[in-house]
Amino acid sequence: MVLTTARVTNPDTMILALSATISNPDDICEWLDSNIIASDFRPVKLKKGVLYRNLMVFEDETSKEYNGDIVLETIASIINDSGQCL
């Protein structure tokens, strides 16, 4: 609603929309009469895993066991491997 109002009030309004999770960029571009500029660049490789009890199993079938505070050990391990965590 806000974007539509801005576009109607001032047709020369420039809108920059950024999202890492949007599933329908084509629909939004059509609605805003705009173009998609997409990139899948990642400065750090995304490593996905599942944590169950004290074992983290990753997509590449490697695993890591944790014995203390799982959250703190996981964060420390990621940072020590030059990774990033959010």
C-alpha positions in Angstrom: 0.0 0.0 0.0 2.8 2.4 0.9 4.7 1.7 -2.3 1.6 2.1 -4.4 0.8 5.4 -2.8 4.3 6.7 -3.3 4.2 5.6 -7.0 0.8 7.3 -7.6 1.7 10.5 -5.7 5.1 10.8 -7.5 5.5 8.6 -10.6 9.2 9.4 -10.7 9.8 7.8 -7.3 12.7 5.4 -7.4 12.3 2.3 -5.2 15.2 -0.1 -4.3 14.0 -3.4 -2.8 16.4 -5.9 -1.4 15.5 -9.4 -0.2 17.3 -12.7 0.4 14.1 -14.7 0.8 11.5 -13.4 -1.6 9.9 -16.2 -3.5 8.0 -14.2 -6.2 10.3 -11.5 -7.5 8.7 -11.6 -11.0 5.2 -10.7 -9.5 6.7 -7.9 -7.5 8.6 -6.5 -10.5 5.4 -6.6 -12.5 3.5 -4.8 -9.8 6.2 -2.1 -9.5 6.8 -2.0 -13.2 10.5 -2.6 -12.6 13.4 -4.9 -13.4 15.0 -7.7 -11.5 18.7 -7.5 -10.7 19.6 -10.8 -9.1 22.8 -12.3 -7.7 23.5 -15.6 -5.9 27.0 -14.4 -4.8 28.0 -15.5 -1.3 31.2 -14.2 0.2 31.2 -17.3 2.5 30.0 -20.8 1.5 26.7 -21.7 3.1 27.0 -24.9 5.1 23.8 -26.5 6.2 23.4 -29.1 9.0 21.1 -30.6 11.5 21.9 -30.5 15.2 20.5 -33.4 17.2 21.5 -33.7 20.9 25.3 -33.2 20.7 25.9 -34.1 17.1 25.8 -31.8 14.0 25.5 -33.6 10.7 26.1 -31.6 7.6 24.8 -32.0 4.0 28.1 -33.3 2.8 27.8 -36.1 5.4 30.5 -34.8 7.6 29.7 -34.4 11.3 30.9 -32.7 14.4 30.3 -33.7 18.0 29.8 -31.1 20.8 30.4 -31.8 24.5 29.7 -28.5 26.3 27.4 -25.6 25.6 26.3 -26.5 22.0 25.4 -23.0 21.0 28.6 -21.4 22.2 30.8 -24.3 20.8 29.0 -24.1 17.5 29.5 -20.3 17.2 33.2 -20.6 18.3 33.8 -23.4 15.8 32.2 -21.4 12.9 34.2 -18.3 13.7 37.5 -20.2 14.2 37.0 -21.7 10.7 36.7 -18.1 9.3 32.9 -18.5 8.9 30.1 -16.2 9.8 27.0 -16.8 11.8 23.8 -15.0 12.4 
